[in-house]
Amino acid sequence: MKNPGSQMHRRLAPVLLVWLLPLLAACGVAVEDVTPTTAPTDTPVVVATPTPNAALLEQGGVAIVQRAYERLLDAYIDPLEPSRILDGAWTLLTVKAGEQGVEVPLKPTFADDRVGDFLLFQQAYVEMAAASPDATQLRYASIRGMTEALQDCHTFFLTPVASNTLNDAREGIGIVGIGVELAGVPVMVIEVITSGPADRGGILPGDVVIEIDGEDATGFGPASAQERINGEEGTTVTIGIQRAGFADLTYVALTRERVNPPNVEARVIDGGIGYVRARNFVDGGISADLRRKLDEFEAQGVTSWILDIRGNPGGRLDTGAISLFVPPGSIVVKARDREGTVTEDLSNGNVIPTLRPMALLTNNRTGSVAEVFAAALQEYGVAYVVGANTNGCVGYTDVQELGDGSSLAVTSHVNLGPVSGTVLAGIGVAPDEIVPRTAEDIAAIRDPQLDAAIAHLQQAAVAP
């Protein structure tokens, strides 16, 4: 951490990329081969969190809104016009005010005067907050509107619940919820964590979440669904699911608990292929765990590797993990900052002595640091990439609390290909072999992407 106390300053990605998961169309459409371009606009529920500085909440918390405004202007990767982010704030603020029955004043005319524009916004905001039954919602809407105006996956607003989830995921201590991974709109369960509440309650991959605690969830994106499903340990949540082949909904009441699956998992599969899955690039790095798994494969007679980073949202920058596979002194990470300065991180030289033929599995939920990892292994010719294009959400996120338990994530750097130097943001890493995975595949527990990786390695093993 760069700053003391409760602030966070990390080179990391948004948690789980639930903020960026793609829309899921009707059954039969591939759910892991579409690169999203914008974050969903669904609004998470608000969980009351005590603030250490009650003065910040005066006048509807306008001081917190101003903190977010100033931070975007000072820290975002590209210089911003004040009117752009205040127009975004005004859009969502007035929508939320209208929902609350609050009269909306005339929109101020912003002239890209940093101080003057915010004073105009503040005057109107305070007027609406004074009439609001819940000014917290107005505050959150304003800040979220600022970030959504930028259409940048590494710049986003986090409610207190989402902030805690981000911290927990990055620290590798799991998440308080029911143990499911979700994608699409309406959200589909794409993974159920073994022995978690959802697993014990009978929820299956392919189940579509229709209701959460009696609320219609069909319009929720993964962010909203996870916010409502996650919560305090020991509390309950009732999920209404639609399962293929059943006309009626199935309701399952589950008690929330901390679910912490292994971050790096390994097993030997068909024909002596070593399979490793990395869920997140957590604080402290994954290079030691990854190397240990690969060393164990050697003792088991493994002749090739599959590394699975599908659904891996990134996390803490981990040059050590890339260094396992590239020559000493090689550029493993290249990034550009707000001033245009390009920095390079070099391999630490801790390369694995015997590199086996490798396939790397990716999908459109592979994001940020995981994409940096994939780009390096592909550009150095270390791995054959199979699956779907990665998310294209590639950069560094600086996350800091705003004073009320919520946080603001701001893009501070963008990544470039370590060899090619091409910008990865908005583009991602294209697989060498494109293989979709459909909703039907998930429901039937089929994995054509993994099958394709196995076939590639087996074919390579017999090639002259």
C-alpha positions as CSV (number, residue, x, y, z in Angstrom):
1,M,0.0,0.0,0.0
2,K,1.2,3.4,-0.9
3,N,-0.9,5.3,1.6
4,P,-1.5,4.5,5.3
5,G,-4.8,3.8,6.9
6,S,-7.8,2.7,5.0
7,Q,-6.7,4.1,1.6
8,M,-5.7,1.7,-1.2
9,H,-3.2,2.5,-3.9
10,R,-2.6,-0.6,-6.0
11,R,-1.7,-1.6,-9.6
12,L,-4.8,-3.8,-9.9
13,A,-7.9,-4.6,-11.8
14,P,-11.6,-4.4,-10.9
15,V,-12.7,-7.3,-8.7
16,L,-14.0,-10.3,-10.7
17,L,-14.8,-8.0,-13.6
18,V,-18.4,-8.4,-12.6
19,W,-18.6,-4.7,-13.7
20,L,-17.7,-5.7,-17.2
21,L,-19.2,-9.1,-17.8
22,P,-20.8,-9.4,-21.2
23,L,-24.5,-9.6,-22.0
24,L,-25.9,-13.1,-22.3
25,A,-28.3,-13.4,-25.1
26,A,-30.8,-16.3,-25.6
27,C,-29.6,-19.9,-25.2
28,G,-27.4,-21.0,-28.1
29,V,-25.4,-17.8,-28.2
30,A,-21.8,-18.0,-27.2
31,V,-21.3,-16.4,-23.8
32,E,-17.6,-16.2,-23.7
33,D,-16.6,-14.8,-27.1
34,V,-17.8,-11.2,-27.0
35,T,-15.7,-8.4,-25.8
36,P,-17.7,-5.8,-23.9
37,T,-17.1,-2.2,-24.6
38,T,-18.9,-0.5,-21.7
39,A,-19.7,-1.2,-18.1
40,P,-23.3,-2.0,-17.1
41,T,-25.3,0.9,-15.7
42,D,-27.2,-1.2,-13.1
43,T,-27.2,0.3,-9.6
44,P,-26.0,-1.8,-6.7
45,V,-27.9,-1.8,-3.4
46,V,-26.6,0.4,-0.7
47,V,-25.5,-1.1,2.6
48,A,-25.2,1.4,5.4
49,T,-21.6,1.8,6.5
50,P,-20.4,4.0,9.4
51,T,-18.2,6.8,8.3
52,P,-15.3,8.1,10.5
53,N,-16.0,11.6,9.3
54,A,-19.6,12.6,9.7
55,A,-18.9,16.1,8.5
56,L,-18.4,14.7,5.0
57,L,-22.0,13.7,4.9
58,E,-23.4,17.2,5.5
59,Q,-25.5,18.7,2.6
60,G,-26.0,15.2,1.2
61,G,-22.3,14.4,1.2
62,V,-21.5,17.0,-1.5
63,A,-17.9,17.1,-0.1
64,I,-17.5,13.4,-1.1
65,V,-18.8,14.1,-4.6
66,Q,-16.3,16.9,-4.8
67,R,-13.5,14.6,-3.7
68,A,-14.4,12.2,-6.6
69,Y,-14.6,15.2,-9.0
70,E,-11.2,16.5,-8.0
71,R,-9.5,13.1,-8.1
72,L,-10.7,12.4,-11.6
73,L,-9.4,15.7,-12.9
74,D,-6.1,15.2,-11.2
75,A,-5.3,11.5,-11.6
76,Y,-7.1,10.1,-14.6
77,I,-4.8,8.7,-17.4
78,D,-5.9,11.5,-19.8
79,P,-6.8,15.1,-19.0
80,L,-10.5,15.6,-18.7
81,E,-12.9,18.5,-19.2
82,P,-14.9,19.4,-16.1
83,S,-18.1,19.5,-18.1
84,R,-17.7,16.0,-19.3
85,I,-17.7,14.4,-15.9
86,L,-20.3,16.9,-14.4
87,D,-22.6,16.2,-17.3
88,G,-22.3,12.5,-16.4
89,A,-22.9,13.2,-12.8
90,W,-26.0,15.3,-13.6
91,T,-27.5,12.6,-15.8
92,L,-27.6,9.9,-13.2
93,L,-28.2,12.3,-10.3
94,T,-31.4,13.6,-11.9
95,V,-32.6,10.1,-12.8
96,K,-32.2,9.0,-9.2
97,A,-33.8,12.2,-7.9
98,G,-36.8,11.7,-10.2
99,E,-37.2,8.1,-8.9
100,Q,-37.4,9.6,-5.4
101,G,-39.9,12.2,-6.4
102,V,-37.5,15.0,-5.9
103,E,-38.0,18.1,-8.1
104,V,-35.1,18.6,-10.5
105,P,-33.9,22.1,-11.1
106,L,-32.7,23.4,-14.5
107,K,-29.4,21.9,-15.6
108,P,-26.5,24.3,-15.0
109,T,-24.5,25.3,-18.0
110,F,-20.9,24.0,-17.5
111,A,-18.2,26.0,-19.2
112,D,-15.1,23.9,-18.3
113,D,-14.3,26.1,-15.4
114,R,-13.0,23.7,-12.8
115,V,-14.0,25.7,-9.8
116,G,-17.0,27.5,-11.2
117,D,-18.6,24.5,-12.8
118,F,-18.5,22.5,-9.5
119,L,-20.1,25.4,-7.6
120,L,-23.0,25.4,-10.1
121,F,-23.3,21.6,-9.7
122,Q,-23.1,21.9,-5.9
123,Q,-25.8,24.5,-5.7
124,A,-28.3,22.3,-7.6
125,Y,-27.1,19.1,-5.8
126,V,-27.6,20.5,-2.3
127,E,-31.1,21.7,-3.2
128,M,-32.0,18.1,-4.4
129,A,-30.3,16.4,-1.4
130,A,-32.3,18.6,1.0
131,A,-35.5,17.3,-0.5
132,S,-34.4,13.7,-0.8
133,P,-35.5,10.8,1.5
134,D,-32.1,9.2,0.9
135,A,-29.3,11.5,-0.1
136,T,-26.8,8.6,-0.1
137,Q,-28.4,7.4,-3.3
138,L,-28.0,10.8,-4.9
139,R,-24.4,10.9,-3.9
140,Y,-23.7,7.5,-5.3
141,A,-25.5,8.3,-8.5
142,S,-23.5,11.4,-9.0
143,I,-20.1,9.7,-8.6
144,R,-21.2,6.7,-10.7
145,G,-22.3,9.1,-13.4
146,M,-18.9,10.8,-13.5
147,T,-17.2,7.4,-14.0
148,E,-19.6,6.1,-16.5
149,A,-19.2,9.2,-18.6
150,L,-15.6,8.0,-19.3
151,Q,-16.6,4.6,-20.5
152,D,-13.4,3.2,-19.0
153,C,-13.4,-0.2,-17.4
154,H,-10.7,0.7,-15.0
155,T,-12.4,3.8,-13.7
156,F,-15.5,3.0,-11.6
157,F,-17.3,3.7,-8.4
158,L,-17.5,1.1,-5.5
159,T,-20.2,1.1,-2.9
160,P,-19.1,0.0,0.6
161,V,-20.0,-3.6,-0.1
162,A,-18.2,-3.6,-3.4
163,S,-15.1,-2.0,-1.8
164,N,-15.0,-4.7,0.8
165,T,-15.4,-7.4,-1.9
166,L,-12.5,-5.8,-3.8
167,N,-10.3,-5.8,-0.7
168,D,-11.2,-9.4,0.2
169,A,-10.6,-10.7,-3.3
170,R,-7.2,-9.0,-3.7
171,E,-6.1,-10.2,-0.3
172,G,-7.0,-13.7,-1.3
173,I,-9.4,-14.3,1.6
174,G,-12.5,-15.1,-0.4
175,I,-15.8,-13.3,-0.5
176,V,-18.8,-13.4,1.8
177,G,-21.6,-14.8,-0.3
178,I,-22.9,-18.1,-1.6
179,G,-20.0,-19.2,-3.8
180,V,-21.2,-18.6,-7.4
181,E,-19.6,-16.9,-10.4
182,L,-22.1,-15.1,-12.6
183,A,-22.3,-13.7,-16.2
184,G,-24.8,-12.1,-18.5
185,V,-28.2,-10.4,-18.3
186,P,-30.2,-12.0,-16.8
187,V,-27.3,-13.5,-14.8
188,M,-26.4,-17.2,-15.4
189,V,-24.4,-19.3,-12.9
190,I,-21.3,-20.3,-14.7
191,E,-19.5,-21.8,-11.8
192,V,-20.4,-23.2,-8.4
193,I,-17.7,-23.3,-5.8
194,T,-17.4,-26.8,-4.3
195,S,-18.7,-27.1,-0.7
196,G,-20.0,-23.5,-0.7
197,P,-23.6,-22.6,0.3
198,A,-24.7,-22.7,-3.4
199,D,-23.2,-26.1,-3.9
200,R,-24.8,-27.5,-0.8
201,G,-28.1,-25.9,-1.7
202,G,-28.1,-27.6,-5.1
203,I,-27.5,-24.6,-7.4
204,L,-25.9,-25.8,-10.7
205,P,-24.0,-24.2,-13.6
206,G,-26.5,-23.0,-16.2
207,D,-29.1,-21.9,-13.7
208,V,-30.4,-18.4,-14.4
209,V,-31.1,-16.1,-11.5
210,I,-34.6,-14.7,-11.8
211,E,-35.3,-13.4,-8.3
212,I,-33.1,-12.4,-5.3
213,D,-35.0,-12.0,-2.0
214,G,-38.3,-11.6,-3.9
215,E,-36.9,-8.8,-6.2
216,D,-37.1,-9.3,-10.0
217,A,-33.5,-9.9,-11.1
218,T,-34.0,-10.4,-14.8
219,G,-32.7,-6.9,-15.5
220,F,-29.7,-7.1,-13.3
221,G,-26.1,-7.3,-14.5
222,P,-23.6,-9.4,-12.6
223,A,-22.6,-6.3,-10.5
224,S,-26.1,-5.7,-9.2
225,A,-26.7,-9.4,-8.6
226,Q,-23.5,-10.0,-6.7
227,E,-24.1,-6.9,-4.6
228,R,-27.5,-8.3,-3.5
229,I,-26.3,-11.9,-3.1
230,N,-23.1,-10.9,-1.1
231,G,-23.5,-9.4,2.3
232,E,-22.8,-10.1,6.0
233,E,-21.7,-13.5,7.1
234,G,-24.5,-15.5,8.8
235,T,-27.4,-13.7,7.0
236,T,-29.6,-15.4,4.5
237,V,-30.6,-14.8,0.9
238,T,-33.3,-16.5,-1.1
239,I,-32.5,-17.1,-4.8
240,G,-35.2,-17.9,-7.4
241,I,-33.6,-19.8,-10.3
242,Q,-34.8,-21.0,-13.7
243,R,-33.3,-24.3,-14.6
244,A,-33.4,-25.7,-18.2
245,G,-36.2,-28.3,-18.5
246,F,-38.3,-26.9,-15.6
247,A,-41.3,-24.6,-16.1
248,D,-41.4,-23.3,-12.6
249,L,-38.8,-21.4,-10.6
250,T,-36.8,-23.2,-7.9
251,Y,-36.3,-21.2,-4.7
252,V,-33.2,-21.8,-2.6
253,A,-32.6,-20.1,0.8
254,L,-28.9,-19.9,1.6
255,T,-26.9,-18.6,4.5
256,R,-24.0,-16.4,3.5
257,E,-20.5,-17.4,4.5
258,R,-16.9,-16.6,3.4
259,V,-16.1,-18.7,0.4
260,N,-12.5,-19.0,-0.4
261,P,-11.6,-21.5,-3.2
262,P,-8.0,-22.3,-3.9
263,N,-6.5,-19.5,-6.0
264,V,-4.2,-21.8,-7.9
265,E,-5.5,-25.3,-8.6
266,A,-3.8,-28.1,-10.5
267,R,-4.4,-31.6,-11.7
268,V,-3.1,-34.0,-14.3
269,I,-5.5,-34.7,-17.2
270,D,-5.6,-36.6,-20.4
271,G,-2.3,-38.1,-21.6
272,G,0.0,-36.6,-19.0
273,I,-1.0,-33.0,-19.5
274,G,-0.7,-30.8,-16.4
275,Y,-3.6,-28.4,-15.9
276,V,-3.3,-25.3,-13.7
277,R,-6.0,-22.7,-13.1
278,A,-5.3,-19.3,-11.6
279,R,-8.4,-17.4,-10.4
280,N,-6.8,-14.1,-9.5
281,F,-3.5,-12.3,-9.3
282,V,-3.7,-11.7,-5.6
283,D,-1.6,-9.6,-3.3
284,G,1.7,-11.3,-2.7
285,G,1.7,-12.8,-6.2
286,I,1.0,-16.2,-7.6
287,S,4.5,-17.0,-9.0
288,A,5.5,-19.2,-6.0
289,D,2.3,-21.3,-6.1
290,L,2.4,-21.5,-9.9
291,R,6.0,-22.7,-9.9
292,R,5.3,-25.2,-7.1
293,K,2.5,-26.8,-9.2
294,L,4.7,-26.9,-12.3
295,D,7.5,-28.5,-10.4
296,E,5.1,-31.1,-9.0
297,F,4.1,-31.9,-12.6
298,E,7.7,-32.8,-13.4
299,A,7.7,-35.4,-10.7
300,Q,4.5,-36.8,-12.2
301,G,5.9,-37.2,-15.7
302,V,3.9,-34.4,-17.2
303,T,5.0,-33.5,-20.8
304,S,2.9,-30.4,-21.5
305,W,0.9,-27.7,-19.6
306,I,-2.4,-26.0,-19.8
307,L,-2.7,-22.7,-17.9
308,D,-6.3,-21.6,-17.4
309,I,-6.9,-17.9,-16.8
310,R,-10.5,-17.7,-18.0
311,G,-12.5,-15.5,-15.7
312,N,-9.4,-14.2,-14.0
313,P,-10.0,-10.5,-13.6
314,G,-6.4,-9.6,-12.9
315,G,-5.4,-8.0,-9.6
316,R,-1.9,-7.2,-8.3
317,L,0.8,-6.7,-11.0
318,D,2.9,-9.9,-10.8
319,T,6.1,-9.7,-12.9
320,G,7.3,-12.8,-11.1
321,A,4.6,-15.0,-12.7
322,I,5.6,-13.9,-16.2
323,S,9.3,-14.2,-15.4
324,L,8.8,-18.0,-14.9
325,F,8.4,-18.3,-18.7
326,V,10.5,-15.7,-20.5
327,P,14.3,-15.2,-20.8
328,P,16.1,-13.3,-18.0
329,G,16.2,-9.6,-18.6
330,S,13.2,-9.6,-21.0
331,I,10.6,-6.9,-20.8
332,V,7.6,-8.4,-19.1
333,V,5.4,-5.4,-18.5
334,K,5.2,-2.1,-20.5
335,A,3.0,0.8,-19.4
336,R,2.2,4.4,-20.2
337,D,1.2,7.0,-17.6
338,R,-0.7,10.3,-17.8
339,E,2.4,12.3,-18.9
340,G,3.1,9.8,-21.7
341,T,6.1,8.3,-20.0
342,V,6.6,4.6,-20.9
343,T,8.0,2.4,-18.1
344,E,9.3,-1.2,-18.5
345,D,9.5,-4.0,-15.9
346,L,12.1,-6.7,-16.6
347,S,12.0,-10.4,-15.9
348,N,13.6,-11.3,-12.6
349,G,15.5,-14.1,-14.1
350,N,13.7,-16.8,-12.1
351,V,12.8,-18.8,-15.2
352,I,11.7,-22.4,-15.0
353,P,14.6,-24.6,-16.2
354,T,12.5,-26.9,-18.4
355,L,9.6,-25.2,-20.3
356,R,7.0,-27.6,-21.6
357,P,4.7,-27.0,-24.5
358,M,1.9,-24.8,-23.2
359,A,-1.6,-23.8,-24.1
360,L,-3.2,-20.8,-22.4
361,L,-7.0,-20.6,-22.0
362,T,-8.6,-17.2,-22.1
363,N,-12.1,-15.7,-22.4
364,N,-13.7,-12.3,-22.4
365,R,-13.7,-12.4,-18.6
366,T,-9.9,-12.6,-18.6
367,G,-8.9,-9.0,-17.7
368,S,-6.2,-6.6,-16.7
369,V,-3.1,-8.2,-15.2
370,A,-4.3,-11.5,-16.6
371,E,-4.3,-10.0,-20.0
372,V,-0.8,-8.6,-19.4
373,F,0.2,-12.1,-18.5
374,A,-1.4,-13.6,-21.6
375,A,0.1,-10.9,-23.9
376,A,3.6,-11.6,-22.6
377,L,3.3,-15.4,-23.0
378,Q,1.9,-15.0,-26.5
379,E,4.3,-12.4,-27.7
380,Y,7.3,-14.4,-26.5
381,G,6.0,-17.5,-28.2
382,V,5.8,-19.4,-24.9
383,A,2.1,-20.3,-25.1
384,Y,-0.6,-21.2,-27.7
385,V,-3.6,-19.2,-26.7
386,V,-7.0,-20.9,-27.0
387,G,-10.5,-19.6,-26.3
388,A,-12.0,-16.2,-26.7
389,N,-10.6,-12.7,-27.0
390,T,-9.6,-11.2,-23.6
391,N,-11.6,-8.4,-22.1
392,G,-9.5,-5.5,-23.3
393,C,-9.6,-3.9,-19.9
394,V,-5.9,-3.5,-19.5
395,G,-4.4,-0.9,-17.2
396,Y,-3.6,0.1,-13.7
397,T,-6.4,1.1,-11.3
398,D,-5.6,3.3,-8.3
399,V,-8.4,2.7,-5.7
400,Q,-8.9,5.1,-2.9
401,E,-11.7,5.5,-0.3
402,L,-13.8,8.6,-0.4
403,G,-14.6,8.9,3.3
404,D,-17.9,7.1,3.6
405,G,-16.9,3.5,3.0
406,S,-17.3,3.9,-0.7
407,S,-14.3,4.1,-3.1
408,L,-13.3,5.5,-6.4
409,A,-11.1,3.6,-8.9
410,V,-9.2,5.7,-11.4
411,T,-7.1,4.5,-14.4
412,S,-3.6,5.7,-13.8
413,H,-1.7,3.7,-16.5
414,V,-2.5,1.8,-19.7
415,N,-0.6,-1.3,-20.7
416,L,1.3,-2.0,-24.0
417,G,2.4,-5.3,-25.4
418,P,5.8,-6.1,-23.9
419,V,7.3,-7.0,-27.3
420,S,5.0,-5.3,-29.8
421,G,4.4,-2.1,-27.9
422,T,0.8,-2.0,-29.1
423,V,-1.9,-0.7,-26.8
424,L,-3.9,-3.5,-25.2
425,A,-6.7,-1.4,-23.7
426,G,-9.9,-1.8,-25.7
427,I,-8.3,-4.5,-27.8
428,G,-7.1,-7.3,-25.5
429,V,-5.3,-10.5,-26.5
430,A,-6.7,-12.4,-29.5
431,P,-6.4,-16.1,-29.2
432,D,-4.4,-18.2,-31.7
433,E,-7.4,-20.5,-31.9
434,I,-10.9,-19.1,-31.3
435,V,-13.2,-21.5,-29.6
436,P,-16.5,-20.3,-28.2
437,R,-18.3,-21.7,-25.1
438,T,-22.1,-21.4,-25.2
439,A,-24.7,-21.3,-22.5
440,E,-25.7,-24.9,-23.4
441,D,-22.1,-25.9,-22.9
442,I,-22.0,-24.5,-19.4
443,A,-25.4,-26.0,-18.5
444,A,-24.2,-29.4,-19.8
445,I,-20.8,-29.0,-18.1
446,R,-19.0,-29.2,-21.5
447,D,-15.8,-27.3,-22.1
448,P,-14.9,-27.1,-25.8
449,Q,-12.1,-24.6,-25.0
450,L,-10.3,-27.0,-22.7
451,D,-10.9,-29.8,-25.2
452,A,-9.3,-27.7,-28.0
453,A,-6.3,-27.0,-25.8
454,I,-5.8,-30.7,-25.1
455,A,-6.2,-31.5,-28.8
456,H,-3.6,-28.9,-29.7
457,L,-1.0,-30.3,-27.3
458,Q,-1.7,-33.9,-28.3
459,Q,-1.3,-33.0,-31.9
460,A,1.9,-31.1,-31.3
461,A,3.3,-34.0,-29.4
462,V,3.0,-36.3,-32.4
463,A,4.0,-33.8,-35.1
464,P,7.3,-34.5,-36.8
